[in-house]
Amino acid sequence: MKNGKNNKAAIRELTRAEEQVMQILWNLEKGMAGQVLEKFDDPKPAYNTVSTIIRILEQKGFVGHKAYGRTHEYFPLVSKKDYTSMYFRNFVSNYFGNSYHSLVSFFAKDNSLSLKELEQIQQTIDTEIMKHKKSR
């Protein structure tokens, strides 16, 4: 069984195919390669493709396994929350100059957001501001 400690600084971005497999493993929590394959939409990739991606994820430290003879049960070593946090920080850095203000301004000025969505965002921000003020 491969074990690893989550080192948030070492988390790397995944390819689209790797992320698809991780999304399935995060939902399953653990599973054999065949079980992962079953969760793909049609047209499903080849079994060998899924198996190869899982091995790559293992090499990258995202997935561990427990062996049952020649069969392996795979499980995430990196939580979805940790990966999402890292991915989003990189996104803000790469596309908004590491400025959350620029990110929020972009979405606030985006005409595709409804008034209701803008109000929900405002309410979330107001709630977080109040939490920060109370914790001081």
C-alpha positions, 0 to 999 in steps of 0.5 A: 500500500502506498501512503503519502502525506498531503503536502499542499505545496507539492500539489501539481495541476492535473491534465483533463483526463487525470482530473476526470479520474480524480473526480470519479475517485473523489466521488467513489472514495475508493475503487478498482480501475473497472469501477472507475471506468464504469462511472465514465460517460459514453463513449467510455475510454479503454480500460488500459487508458484508465489504468494508465491514468491511475498509475500516473496519478499514483506516481504524482502522489494523488492516488494510493492503492491497496493490493489484493493479489493482482487486483488493486483498490485505488483511493485519493491521497489528495483531497478534492478541497486541497486540489480545488484550493490550489487550482483556484489560487493558480487560476487567480494568479495566472488570469487575474494577477493574483488579485481577488479584487480583479476576479470579483470585479470581472464577475461583477461586470460580466453581463451573464450574471443575473441580479439574483446571482450578484445579490447572492455573491454580495450576501456571501461577501457580507457574511464573510466580512462580519465573520472577519470583524468578529474574529478580531 
